[in-house]
Amino acid sequence: MPMLYPPLEPYESGMLDVGDGHRVRYERCGTPGAKSAVFLHGGPGGGIAPDHRRLFDPALYDVLLFDQRGCGGSTPHAGLEANTTWHLVADIERLRALAGVERWLVFGGSWGSTLALAYAETHPERVSELVLRGIYTCTRPELDWYYRFGVSEMFPDKWARFVAPIPPEERGDLLAAYHRRLTGDDAAARLAAARAWSLWEGETITLLPDPANSAQHDEGHFALAFARLETHYFVHDCWLEPGQLLRDAARLRSIPGTIVHGRYDMPCPARYAWALHQAWPEADFHLVEGAGHAWSEPGIRDQLISALDRYAGKG
C-alpha cells in the first residue's frame, strides 16, 4: 500500500503580495522543473502542514503549497476583508505565474475541493489534472447537515458542547450566532467561540478519535483563523450561486481527474461526491469504506498517493 513519502523541507519559500493588504505565504517542494502541482488546503482557514508535502513524490513533483488569505503564515491573520472564493481563485493564478508554468495538477481536499472546482471551472486550460478529496460543494443543505441537524445525531455529546456557548434562543441559526461572536468586539468571546467552533470540526472529521487533531483545532491561534474564515465564507455561501459547482462540472470533462471520498465522511456527505461523479463521469471515483473525512485516514491517503503517482507517470 502507498505510504507517505519521507519528510522534506521546501527548496523555496516566501510571501507573495496579492493586493488588498494581504500577503500569502507559499512554499515549493520536490524537484525544480518536475511535474508542477498546487496543493489547496481545507477550512477555509486550515492552512498547510509539513505532512501535506509528503503526499507527492519529491523526485517527480515540483509542488507549490500555500496558506490561503488570513490563515497559517499569511497576513493579516484571520483577516476577512477582501477574502472571498474569487480572491483565492485569483491568488492561485498569481502563484501559477510566480511558478512560471502554463498548467499544473490541482489537488484540493474538503474546502480545498470547493476551491479547486471553482478554479478549474474558471480556468480549465490551466489544469492538467484534478485530484479531489472530501467533496464539498458549499450548498445550503450541506451547511445545514453539519450545523443544524444531521451530524448532531451522530455526535450528540460533541454537539452539546458545540451549542453550549450559544443561548437557546439563538440556536435556530448557529452559523449566524457564531459569526456574530467571531466578528464582535469582545476578544475573549471571540476566542471562546473560535475554539468551540473549531473543535466541533476537529473531533468529527475522523472515523476514530484523533487526539492530535483535536489538540490542533483547540489551539487558539489556529482556531481563531479557522472559525472566523469558515463562518465568514459560509454565511456568504462561499460567494457561489446555488448548485454552481455541479452545474458547471461539464467544464471539467476534458481534465483527467480522481475523486476520493470516505463512506463515513461526516462534514461532507457522500451524496455530493457521488453527484460530482455523475456530472463528471470521466473522473476516477473512489468511495473508501471504513473512512471518514480526513486525508490522513489510511484508505483515503492510499488512494490519493496512488493517483498522484499515476499522474506523474510512476509505475
N, C-alpha and C positions, 0 to 999 in steps of 0.2 A: 504494500500500500504506500502511496506517496507520503512523504514526511516533509515537514518544513525544512527549508534549506538552512545551513548554518548561519548564526548571527553575522551581520556585516554592518559596516559603517558607510555612510554616504561618501561618495567621492567629491560631491559638491553640495553646498547648502547656501541659502541666502534669504533675503527679504525682498519681495517684489512690490513696489508701489503700484497699486492698482487704481489709485484715484479715490476720491470721496473720503479722504482721510484714512483709508485702510492700507495696511501693509501685510502681505501674505507671506508666511514662512513656507519655504519649499526645500526639498532635498532630492538629490539624484543618486541612484544606487545601481550597482551592477557594472556593466562594461560599456564605456562610452562608445556610441556608434552602433551598438547592438539593436535588437528589436525594440522599438520605442513603445512605452506604455505609460498610462497615467492611472493613479490609484485615487479613488474618491471615497472618503470615509463616511461613516454614518452620523446619525444625530437627527437633525442638524446640530452641530456643536460638539461632536465627539472628538475630533482631532485624530491625528495619526499616532501610531505607536511603533517601536522598533520591530516588533514581530510582524507587522504588515510587510516589511521588506522581504521577509523570509518566504513569502508565497511565490516569489519569482526566482527562477534560476539565474543567478548573477552572471553566469557565463554567457547567457543567451539574451538577457534583457538589459535595457537601459531604461529604468523606470523612474518616473517623477512622482513623488508623493508630496502633498501639501496640506496644510491646515487651512480650512476654509475661513472666510471672513469671521472674525470675532472669537475664534477658539484656538486652542493649542498655543503655539508660539506666535500666532498672528496678532496684530494690534489694530485698533484698541480691543482689549479683552472684553468679551461679552457685548461688544458694540452692535447696536441694532440699526443705526442709521445707514441708508444705502446698502442694505443687506437683504437681498431677495434672491430667489432662484435664478433670475435672469442676470443679476450682477455676477453670480457664481458661474453661470454659463459663459459670460464674457471673460471672467478670470481664467477659465480653462483655456480659452483661445489665446489669451495673453501668455499663458505658461507654455502653450504649444509653440508660439512664436519664439519664446525665450529658448526652448529646447531645440529650435531650428529644424523641426520635422514637418512634413506635409500631412502625414496621417499617423495615428497611433492606436494601439489597443486601449480600450477604455474599460476599466474594472471598477464596479461600484456595488456596494452592499448596503442593504437596508435603505436609509435615506440616500446613500450613495447610489443605489439603483435608480431612485427617482431622478436624481441629478444626472446620472448617466443617460437615462432615457430622454430627458429634456435636452441634453447636449446633443445626443446622437440624432434626435429627430429635427433639431435645428441645423446641425452641421453634419449630415450623413457622409459627406465627401471627405471629412476629416477622420473618420473612424474606420480602422482596418478590421477590428473585431470588437465584440462586446462580450464581457463576462459579468453576469449579474447574479447577485445572491440576495436572498431575503427580500423578495419583490414587494415594493411599496409604491402605490400609485397616488397616494395622498388624496383620497376621496373622503367625503364626509362619513360614509359607512365604515371605512377603515378607522377613522378617528373615533367614531362612536364605539366601535368594538373594543377599543383599548382604554378609552377614557370615560365611557358611560356604562355600558353593560356588555359583558361577554367574557373578557379575561377576568373580570371581577368574580365570576362564578368558579373559575379555576383556582384562583388565589385569594380566597376570602380573607385570610389572615393578613396578607400583604395589602390587599385593598383597604382593609380597615385602617391600616397605618397611613396609606396614601390619602384617604379622605379626612383623616383626623385634623389636619391644620385648617380645614375649611368648615365654617359654620354650616349646620344643616340646611339653613335657608338658601345657601349658595351652591349646594351640591348638585343641583339640576344641570349646571354647566360648569364642570370642574375645570375645563380648559380656560374659560373666561376668568374664573375665580383665581386660578393660579397666575394667569397673565397679569391680572391687576396687581397682585402682590409682588410679582417679579419685576414689574416696571414702576413700582411705587417708590416713595422717598425713604422708607424705613429700611435701613441696611440690614438690621437684624432679621426683620420679617422676610426680606428678600432671600437671605442665606438659608433660613429655615425652610422656606418654600422650595428653594432650589434643591436642597438635599432630599426633601421628601419626594419631589417630582423625579429627580434623577434616580433615587434608589428604587422606586417603583419599577422603572425600566431595567435597572441593573439586576434586579432579582427575578425578573420574569423572562429574560431573553435566552436562558439556557435550559435544557431539558432537566438537568440536575443542578442543585445549588453549587455556586462557584464563589467561594468567599473572597478570592482576589478581585473578581469582577465587581462584587458588591462593595468592597472597600474603595475601589476606584470611583464608583458612582457616588459614594458618600463623602468623598473629599471635597471640601468647599470650593476651591478654585475651579476644579473640573465641573462640579455640579452647577455653579453659577452660570457659566457659559452654556452648558448643555441645556439647562432648564429655560434660561432666557431665550436662547435661539430657537429651541423647539416650540415653545409657546408662541413666540413671535411669528414663526413660519406657519404654525398650524391654525392660528386664529385668522390668518390670511389665506388659508387653503393653499399654501405654498405658491401663491400667485399663478395658479393653474386654473384653467376652465374645468368644469365638472367632466370627468372622464377623458380629459385631453390626451393623456399619455397612451391609453389604449386606443383611442380614436385615431391617433396619428401613427400607430405602430406600423402601418404599411410603408412608412418611410424607411423602415429598418430592413425591408425584405431582401436587399442585396448585401447586407452586412452579415458575415458569419458570426454566430453567437451561441452562447451557452447560458442557460437559466438553471440555477441551483437553489432549491428551497427545502427547508425542513418540514416534514409532515406535521410536526407539533410546534410549529412556529406560532408563538402567542401574539407578539406585536403585529405580525403581518400574516393574516390568514392565507392559507394555501390557495384559496379560490382565485386570488388575484394573480398569483404566479401562473395558475392554470389558464386564466383568461388571457394573459400575455402570450402564453404558448399558442393559444388558439388564434390570436391576432397575428402572431409571428411564427408560423409553423416550421419555418426553415431552421429555427434555432434548436440546438440540442436541449432537451428538457430532462432534469433530474429531480424527482421528488424523493428526498432522502428519508428513509424510515429511521426511527429511533433518534431523531434530531429535532432541536428547537430552532432558535433564530441565529445564534452566534456563529460567526465564521469559523471559530476555533473548535466547534464540535467535530469529532473525527470524520464522520461521514461527509459533512459539508466541506471541511478542509481538503479532504482527499479529492473530491470532485473538482474543486477549484484549482488545485495544483495540477491535476491531470489535464484540465482544459488549457491552462496556461502553458504547460509543457507542450501540448499538442500544437497550439497556435505558434509556438516558437520552433516547430519542426523537430521536436525531440521524440525519439522512439517511434 
